[in-house]
Amino acid sequence: MTLPELQKQVLQLPTKERWHLVQSVLASIQQETLSSIPLSPTLETLTDLDP
């Protein structure tokens, strides 16, 4: 299936189902993005901060 075909089918879904699809896709993208960003070792934890 091509992207234009998929878009055409998605646009035929009821609004509630399209919102659910959008949320699922965004969550997937967010998870992939967050897992690809390494944690910075230069960040100090709150307990290491000088009061």
A tleap script that builds the chain and sets N, CA, C and O, in Angstrom:
source leaprc.protein.ff14SB
mol = sequence {
  NMET THR LEU PRO GLU LEU GLN LYS GLN VAL
  LEU GLN LEU PRO THR LYS GLU ARG TRP HIE
  LEU VAL GLN SER VAL LEU ALA SER ILE GLN
  GLN GLU THR LEU SER SER ILE PRO LEU SER
  PRO THR LEU GLU THR LEU THR ASP LEU ASP
  CPRO
}
set mol.1.N position { 0.856 -1.173 0.000 }
set mol.1.CA position { 0.000 0.000 0.000 }
set mol.1.C position { 0.904 1.239 0.000 }
set mol.1.O position { 1.901 1.296 0.720 }
set mol.2.N position { 0.545 2.207 -0.803 }
set mol.2.CA position { 1.321 3.443 -0.877 }
set mol.2.C position { 0.818 4.440 0.164 }
set mol.2.O position { -0.279 4.288 0.703 }
set mol.3.N position { 1.620 5.449 0.437 }
set mol.3.CA position { 1.230 6.473 1.399 }
set mol.3.C position { -0.051 7.196 0.966 }
set mol.3.O position { -0.938 7.386 1.798 }
set mol.4.N position { -0.181 7.601 -0.289 }
set mol.4.CA position { -1.442 8.243 -0.687 }
set mol.4.C position { -2.669 7.340 -0.498 }
set mol.4.O position { -3.741 7.820 -0.126 }
set mol.5.N position { -2.513 6.049 -0.750 }
set mol.5.CA position { -3.617 5.104 -0.543 }
set mol.5.C position { -3.973 5.023 0.941 }
set mol.5.O position { -5.147 5.019 1.311 }
set mol.6.N position { -2.964 4.959 1.765 }
set mol.6.CA position { -3.182 4.893 3.207 }
set mol.6.C position { -3.870 6.159 3.702 }
set mol.6.O position { -4.813 6.089 4.491 }
set mol.7.N position { -3.402 7.311 3.242 }
set mol.7.CA position { -4.011 8.579 3.635 }
set mol.7.C position { -5.479 8.639 3.229 }
set mol.7.O position { -6.325 9.101 3.995 }
set mol.8.N position { -5.773 8.174 2.035 }
set mol.8.CA position { -7.155 8.184 1.549 }
set mol.8.C position { -8.047 7.314 2.445 }
set mol.8.O position { -9.174 7.696 2.763 }
set mol.9.N position { -7.538 6.151 2.846 }
set mol.9.CA position { -8.318 5.264 3.701 }
set mol.9.C position { -8.475 5.846 5.103 }
set mol.9.O position { -9.551 5.762 5.695 }
set mol.10.N position { -7.407 6.433 5.633 }
set mol.10.CA position { -7.466 7.013 6.977 }
set mol.10.C position { -8.491 8.138 7.021 }
set mol.10.O position { -9.246 8.252 7.987 }
set mol.11.N position { -8.524 8.956 5.999 }
set mol.11.CA position { -9.461 10.079 5.975 }
set mol.11.C position { -10.918 9.637 5.894 }
set mol.11.O position { -11.826 10.439 6.115 }
set mol.12.N position { -11.141 8.380 5.582 }
set mol.12.CA position { -12.504 7.854 5.545 }
set mol.12.C position { -12.956 7.340 6.916 }
set mol.12.O position { -14.133 7.037 7.111 }
set mol.13.N position { -12.026 7.245 7.856 }
set mol.13.CA position { -12.373 6.785 9.203 }
set mol.13.C position { -13.156 7.866 9.941 }
set mol.13.O position { -13.033 9.052 9.635 }
set mol.14.N position { -13.961 7.447 10.915 }
set mol.14.CA position { -14.637 8.439 11.759 }
set mol.14.C position { -13.604 9.248 12.548 }
set mol.14.O position { -12.495 8.775 12.800 }
set mol.15.N position { -13.972 10.454 12.928 }
set mol.15.CA position { -13.065 11.358 13.628 }
set mol.15.C position { -12.443 10.717 14.863 }
set mol.15.O position { -11.239 10.841 15.087 }
set mol.16.N position { -13.244 10.041 15.655 }
set mol.16.CA position { -12.735 9.416 16.885 }
set mol.16.C position { -11.637 8.410 16.570 }
set mol.16.O position { -10.634 8.354 17.281 }
set mol.17.N position { -11.805 7.626 15.536 }
set mol.17.CA position { -10.799 6.632 15.161 }
set mol.17.C position { -9.548 7.302 14.596 }
set mol.17.O position { -8.441 6.813 14.820 }
set mol.18.N position { -9.700 8.403 13.873 }
set mol.18.CA position { -8.535 9.138 13.373 }
set mol.18.C position { -7.731 9.724 14.522 }
set mol.18.O position { -6.501 9.698 14.492 }
set mol.19.N position { -8.424 10.264 15.555 }
set mol.19.CA position { -7.724 10.789 16.725 }
set mol.19.C position { -6.936 9.686 17.416 }
set mol.19.O position { -5.795 9.898 17.824 }
set mol.20.N position { -7.537 8.518 17.547 }
set mol.20.CA position { -6.853 7.390 18.174 }
set mol.20.C position { -5.608 7.009 17.368 }
set mol.20.O position { -4.555 6.723 17.937 }
set mol.21.N position { -5.737 7.007 16.062 }
set mol.21.CA position { -4.607 6.688 15.194 }
set mol.21.C position { -3.499 7.723 15.343 }
set mol.21.O position { -2.324 7.366 15.430 }
set mol.22.N position { -3.859 8.992 15.372 }
set mol.22.CA position { -2.879 10.072 15.536 }
set mol.22.C position { -2.142 9.913 16.863 }
set mol.22.O position { -0.918 10.033 16.907 }
set mol.23.N position { -2.869 9.647 17.935 }
set mol.23.CA position { -2.245 9.473 19.244 }
set mol.23.C position { -1.279 8.293 19.240 }
set mol.23.O position { -0.195 8.372 19.817 }
set mol.24.N position { -1.665 7.221 18.601 }
set mol.24.CA position { -0.800 6.037 18.535 }
set mol.24.C position { 0.475 6.327 17.751 }
set mol.24.O position { 1.566 5.931 18.162 }
set mol.25.N position { 0.337 7.009 16.638 }
set mol.25.CA position { 1.510 7.334 15.817 }
set mol.25.C position { 2.436 8.293 16.567 }
set mol.25.O position { 3.653 8.106 16.567 }
set mol.26.N position { 1.867 9.313 17.201 }
set mol.26.CA position { 2.694 10.263 17.952 }
set mol.26.C position { 3.411 9.580 19.121 }
set mol.26.O position { 4.580 9.868 19.377 }
set mol.27.N position { 2.736 8.697 19.819 }
set mol.27.CA position { 3.360 7.977 20.929 }
set mol.27.C position { 4.513 7.119 20.416 }
set mol.27.O position { 5.557 7.029 21.062 }
set mol.28.N position { 4.331 6.501 19.278 }
set mol.28.CA position { 5.374 5.681 18.683 }
set mol.28.C position { 6.588 6.526 18.316 }
set mol.28.O position { 7.725 6.141 18.589 }
set mol.29.N position { 6.345 7.672 17.701 }
set mol.29.CA position { 7.435 8.575 17.318 }
set mol.29.C position { 8.151 9.093 18.562 }
set mol.29.O position { 9.379 9.157 18.595 }
set mol.30.N position { 7.383 9.462 19.579 }
set mol.30.CA position { 7.982 9.976 20.801 }
set mol.30.C position { 8.864 8.913 21.457 }
set mol.30.O position { 9.975 9.212 21.895 }
set mol.31.N position { 8.379 7.693 21.523 }
set mol.31.CA position { 9.156 6.629 22.144 }
set mol.31.C position { 10.446 6.381 21.372 }
set mol.31.O position { 11.504 6.218 21.979 }
set mol.32.N position { 10.375 6.351 20.055 }
set mol.32.CA position { 11.575 6.149 19.242 }
set mol.32.C position { 12.553 7.304 19.419 }
set mol.32.O position { 13.763 7.092 19.500 }
set mol.33.N position { 12.030 8.519 19.479 }
set mol.33.CA position { 12.882 9.692 19.627 }
set mol.33.C position { 13.564 9.696 20.987 }
set mol.33.O position { 14.767 9.941 21.077 }
set mol.34.N position { 12.806 9.428 22.045 }
set mol.34.CA position { 13.372 9.442 23.384 }
set mol.34.C position { 14.404 8.333 23.580 }
set mol.34.O position { 15.399 8.526 24.279 }
set mol.35.N position { 14.173 7.189 22.974 }
set mol.35.CA position { 15.108 6.083 23.146 }
set mol.35.C position { 16.392 6.300 22.348 }
set mol.35.O position { 17.403 5.653 22.621 }
set mol.36.N position { 16.365 7.202 21.366 }
set mol.36.CA position { 17.562 7.449 20.567 }
set mol.36.C position { 18.406 8.594 21.120 }
set mol.36.O position { 19.513 8.832 20.637 }
set mol.37.N position { 17.896 9.307 22.130 }
set mol.37.CA position { 18.637 10.410 22.726 }
set mol.37.C position { 19.371 9.894 23.957 }
set mol.37.O position { 18.738 9.498 24.935 }
set mol.38.N position { 20.713 9.894 23.917 }
set mol.38.CA position { 21.446 9.416 25.092 }
set mol.38.C position { 21.337 10.417 26.239 }
set mol.38.O position { 21.282 11.627 26.023 }
set mol.39.N position { 21.307 9.890 27.461 }
set mol.39.CA position { 21.268 10.758 28.626 }
set mol.39.C position { 22.607 11.453 28.765 }
set mol.39.O position { 23.657 10.834 28.593 }
set mol.40.N position { 22.571 12.716 29.072 }
set mol.40.CA position { 23.799 13.486 29.195 }
set mol.40.C position { 24.461 13.212 30.547 }
set mol.40.O position { 23.835 13.407 31.589 }
set mol.41.N position { 25.708 12.767 30.542 }
set mol.41.CA position { 26.385 12.497 31.811 }
set mol.41.C position { 26.773 13.784 32.547 }
set mol.41.O position { 27.202 13.726 33.700 }
set mol.42.N position { 26.630 14.936 31.901 }
set mol.42.CA position { 27.016 16.195 32.537 }
set mol.42.C position { 25.901 16.773 33.391 }
set mol.42.O position { 26.123 17.735 34.127 }
set mol.43.N position { 24.714 16.206 33.305 }
set mol.43.CA position { 23.604 16.708 34.111 }
set mol.43.C position { 23.781 16.274 35.557 }
set mol.43.O position { 24.037 15.103 35.839 }
set mol.44.N position { 23.645 17.218 36.463 }
set mol.44.CA position { 23.781 16.901 37.879 }
set mol.44.C position { 22.422 16.502 38.449 }
set mol.44.O position { 21.386 17.024 38.038 }
set mol.45.N position { 22.443 15.585 39.385 }
set mol.45.CA position { 21.199 15.249 40.064 }
set mol.45.C position { 20.929 16.318 41.124 }
set mol.45.O position { 21.841 17.049 41.513 }
set mol.46.N position { 19.728 16.409 41.574 }
set mol.46.CA position { 19.376 17.422 42.570 }
set mol.46.C position { 20.180 17.264 43.858 }
set mol.46.O position { 20.472 18.256 44.526 }
set mol.47.N position { 20.532 16.062 44.206 }
set mol.47.CA position { 21.281 15.839 45.444 }
set mol.47.C position { 22.723 16.325 45.328 }
set mol.47.O position { 23.379 16.565 46.342 }
set mol.48.N position { 23.217 16.469 44.109 }
set mol.48.CA position { 24.590 16.944 43.906 }
set mol.48.C position { 24.696 18.468 43.872 }
set mol.48.O position { 25.799 19.014 43.879 }
set mol.49.N position { 23.561 19.150 43.835 }
set mol.49.CA position { 23.601 20.600 43.746 }
set mol.49.C position { 23.963 21.229 45.086 }
set mol.49.O position { 23.544 20.744 46.137 }
set mol.50.N position { 24.737 22.300 45.050 }
set mol.50.CA position { 25.134 23.025 46.246 }
set mol.50.C position { 23.995 23.943 46.672 }
set mol.50.O position { 23.552 24.758 45.862 }
set mol.51.N position { 23.497 23.850 47.913 }
set mol.51.CA position { 22.358 24.670 48.341 }
set mol.51.C position { 22.679 26.143 48.436 }
set mol.51.O position { 21.810 26.942 48.784 }
savepdb mol mol.pdb
quit
